């Protein structure tokens, strides 16, 4: 984006500038940031470092505040975020209909001064864009796509779960289990060949594959600040 930006700033630089700008503001103050019809900022102070459309980011901040929970983190802990996406289960449209599937994992982890995890959140989303064998998109591209945690019981894992727990419950159980552990201890959790846990204590509440979530926690630790 640097070449196309009138500021000569890349997207990551503008995102960081916006994040710094909202520090110390309430949600209402963030929602009141002046923008034009495309949601690009018009406030002179902000436009000196941010020219991208910010409507989606303001909405995300509002949503984050609405979802905020006390999970044990302290003010001086370090916070790390990790996102990973793959399209492994996408299928070309040919003799049969196809699908473009983006599967993403989201992890937010806080670490104390001793490197131990003080809080953790794991979420994931499976977004399918269906394509007919004629090559036309048949999915509602303007639809509201939710994460697995947002779907809650509607995700529909309960009937297939051998322990009678939905995905969001298992995600929360894994997050609780890693609190007080270091990243190396998390990486040392016993799993089988599919990365489902084999530790008896953990397997009582988590049977989903956890390899991607462990990798997410490790990735979050590398970016924690």
C-alpha positions as CSV (number, residue, x, y, z in Angstrom):
1,X,0.0,0.0,0.0
2,X,3.0,2.3,0.5
3,X,3.2,3.3,-3.2
4,X,-0.6,4.0,-3.4
5,X,-0.8,5.8,-0.1
6,X,-0.8,9.6,-0.2
7,X,1.0,9.4,3.2
8,X,3.6,6.9,2.0
9,X,2.5,4.5,4.8
10,X,1.7,0.8,4.6
11,X,-1.5,-0.7,6.0
12,X,0.2,-2.0,9.1
13,X,1.6,1.4,9.9
14,X,-1.8,3.0,9.5
15,X,-3.4,0.3,11.6
16,X,-0.9,0.9,14.4
17,X,-1.4,4.7,14.2
18,X,-5.2,4.2,14.5
19,X,-4.7,1.8,17.5
20,X,-2.5,4.5,19.2
21,X,-5.0,7.2,18.4
22,X,-7.9,5.4,20.2
23,X,-5.9,4.7,23.4
24,X,-7.4,6.7,26.3
25,X,-10.8,7.1,24.5
26,X,-14.1,5.6,25.4
27,X,-16.1,3.6,22.9
28,X,-18.5,6.5,22.4
29,X,-15.5,8.8,21.6
30,X,-14.1,6.3,19.1
31,X,-17.5,6.0,17.4
32,X,-17.6,9.8,17.2
33,X,-14.4,10.0,15.2
34,X,-15.2,12.1,12.1
35,X,-15.2,10.2,8.8
36,X,-16.4,10.8,5.3
37,X,-19.0,8.8,3.3
38,X,-16.4,6.0,2.7
39,X,-15.5,5.9,6.5
40,X,-12.0,7.4,5.9
41,X,-11.1,9.8,8.7
42,X,-11.5,13.5,8.2
43,X,-10.0,14.6,11.6
44,X,-6.9,16.6,10.7
45,X,-4.8,15.0,13.5
46,X,-5.8,11.4,12.4
47,X,-5.5,12.0,8.7
48,X,-1.9,12.8,9.1
49,X,-1.2,9.1,9.7
50,X,-4.4,7.3,8.7
51,X,-6.2,7.5,5.3
52,X,-7.7,4.0,5.1
53,X,-11.4,3.3,5.7
54,X,-11.8,2.8,9.4
55,X,-15.5,2.0,9.7
56,X,-14.9,-1.8,10.1
57,X,-12.2,-1.2,12.7
58,X,-14.4,1.1,14.8
59,X,-17.2,-1.5,14.7
60,X,-14.7,-4.1,15.8
61,X,-13.5,-2.0,18.8
62,X,-17.2,-1.5,19.8
63,X,-17.7,-5.3,19.5
64,X,-14.6,-6.1,21.5
65,X,-15.7,-3.8,24.4
66,X,-19.1,-5.5,24.4
67,X,-17.4,-8.9,24.6
68,X,-14.8,-8.0,27.2
69,X,-14.4,-10.4,30.1
70,X,-12.3,-10.6,33.3
71,X,-10.2,-13.6,32.7
72,X,-7.3,-13.0,35.1
73,X,-4.9,-10.8,33.2
74,X,-3.2,-8.0,35.0
75,X,-2.5,-4.5,33.7
76,X,1.3,-5.1,33.3
77,X,0.9,-8.4,31.5
78,X,2.0,-8.7,27.9
79,X,-0.7,-9.4,25.2
80,X,-0.1,-11.5,22.2
81,X,-2.5,-12.0,19.2
82,X,-2.3,-14.7,16.6
83,X,-4.4,-15.4,13.4
84,X,-3.8,-18.2,11.0
85,X,-5.9,-19.1,7.9
86,X,-5.9,-22.0,5.5
87,X,-7.9,-23.0,2.5
88,X,-7.1,-26.7,2.6
89,X,-10.8,-27.8,2.3
90,X,-11.6,-25.7,-0.8
91,X,-12.8,-27.6,-3.8
92,X,-12.7,-26.5,-7.5
93,X,-16.0,-26.3,-9.3
94,X,-15.9,-28.8,-12.2
95,X,-18.3,-31.7,-12.7
96,X,-19.7,-30.8,-9.3
97,X,-20.3,-27.6,-7.3
98,X,-17.2,-26.2,-5.6
99,X,-16.4,-24.2,-2.5
100,X,-13.9,-21.7,-1.4
101,X,-13.4,-22.3,2.3
102,X,-11.3,-20.0,4.6
103,X,-10.7,-21.6,7.9
104,X,-9.2,-19.2,10.4
105,X,-8.0,-19.6,14.0
106,X,-7.9,-16.6,16.4
107,X,-5.9,-16.6,19.7
108,X,-5.4,-13.9,22.2
109,X,-3.1,-14.7,25.1
110,X,-1.7,-12.7,28.0
111,X,1.6,-13.5,29.7
112,X,2.9,-12.6,33.1
113,X,6.5,-11.4,33.9
114,X,7.4,-15.1,34.5
115,X,6.3,-16.1,31.0
116,X,3.3,-18.0,32.3
117,X,-0.1,-17.6,30.7
118,X,-2.5,-15.5,32.7
119,X,-5.5,-15.5,30.3
120,X,-6.4,-17.0,27.0
121,X,-9.1,-16.9,24.3
122,X,-9.5,-19.2,21.4
123,X,-11.9,-18.8,18.5
124,X,-12.2,-20.0,14.9
125,X,-14.3,-19.4,11.8
126,X,-15.2,-21.6,8.9
127,X,-16.4,-19.4,6.0
128,X,-17.6,-21.2,2.9
129,X,-18.3,-19.5,-0.4
130,X,-20.1,-22.0,-2.6
131,X,-19.6,-22.0,-6.3
132,X,-21.9,-23.8,-8.8
133,X,-20.3,-26.1,-11.4
134,X,-21.2,-23.3,-13.9
135,X,-18.8,-21.0,-12.0
136,X,-21.4,-18.8,-10.3
137,X,-21.2,-17.8,-6.6
138,X,-24.3,-19.2,-4.9
139,X,-23.6,-18.1,-1.3
140,X,-24.9,-14.8,0.1
141,X,-21.7,-12.7,0.0
142,X,-23.4,-10.0,2.1
143,X,-24.4,-12.5,4.8
144,X,-23.4,-12.3,8.4
145,X,-20.7,-14.9,9.0
146,X,-20.1,-15.8,12.7
147,X,-17.2,-17.4,14.5
148,X,-17.6,-20.7,16.3
149,X,-17.8,-18.9,19.7
150,X,-20.4,-16.5,18.3
151,X,-22.5,-19.4,17.0
152,X,-22.5,-21.0,20.4
153,X,-24.9,-24.0,20.5
154,X,-25.9,-23.3,16.9
155,X,-22.6,-24.6,15.7
156,X,-24.1,-28.0,16.2
157,X,-21.2,-30.1,17.7
158,X,-23.1,-31.3,20.7
159,X,-24.7,-34.4,19.1
160,X,-21.4,-35.5,17.7
161,X,-19.4,-34.9,20.8
162,X,-18.5,-37.9,22.9
163,X,-18.4,-35.8,26.0
164,X,-21.6,-33.8,25.3
165,X,-19.8,-30.4,25.0
166,X,-20.1,-27.8,22.2
167,X,-17.1,-26.3,20.5
168,X,-17.2,-23.0,22.4
169,X,-17.3,-25.0,25.7
170,X,-14.3,-27.0,24.7
171,X,-12.5,-23.9,23.6
172,X,-13.1,-22.3,26.9
173,X,-11.9,-25.4,28.7
174,X,-8.7,-25.5,26.8
175,X,-8.1,-21.8,27.5
176,X,-8.7,-22.4,31.2
177,X,-6.3,-25.4,31.1
178,X,-3.4,-23.5,29.8
179,X,-3.5,-20.7,32.4
180,X,-0.5,-20.9,34.6
181,X,1.6,-22.8,32.0
182,X,4.5,-21.6,29.9
183,X,4.4,-21.9,26.1
184,X,6.8,-24.8,26.4
185,X,4.5,-26.6,28.8
186,X,1.6,-25.9,26.4
187,X,3.6,-27.3,23.5
188,X,4.2,-30.4,25.7
189,X,0.5,-31.3,26.1
190,X,0.1,-34.9,25.1
191,X,-1.9,-35.4,21.9
192,X,-2.6,-38.2,19.4
193,X,-1.8,-38.3,15.7
194,X,-4.8,-36.0,15.0
195,X,-3.6,-33.6,17.7
196,X,-6.6,-34.4,19.9
197,X,-5.5,-34.4,23.6
198,X,-4.7,-37.7,25.3
199,X,-4.0,-36.2,28.8
200,X,-6.9,-37.7,30.9
201,X,-7.6,-34.4,32.7
202,X,-7.8,-32.4,29.5
203,X,-9.6,-35.1,27.5
204,X,-12.5,-35.0,30.0
205,X,-13.4,-31.6,28.7
206,X,-11.7,-31.3,25.3
207,X,-11.8,-33.8,22.5
208,X,-11.3,-31.4,19.5
209,X,-8.0,-31.3,17.6
210,X,-5.9,-28.7,19.4
211,X,-2.8,-28.5,17.2
212,X,-3.7,-25.3,15.6
213,X,-4.6,-23.7,18.9
214,X,-1.3,-24.7,20.5
215,X,0.4,-23.2,17.5
216,X,-1.7,-20.0,17.9
217,X,-0.6,-19.7,21.5
218,X,3.0,-20.1,20.5
219,X,2.6,-17.5,17.8
220,X,0.9,-15.1,20.2
221,X,3.8,-15.4,22.6
222,X,6.2,-14.4,19.9
223,X,4.3,-11.2,19.3
224,X,3.4,-10.4,22.9
225,X,4.0,-6.9,24.1
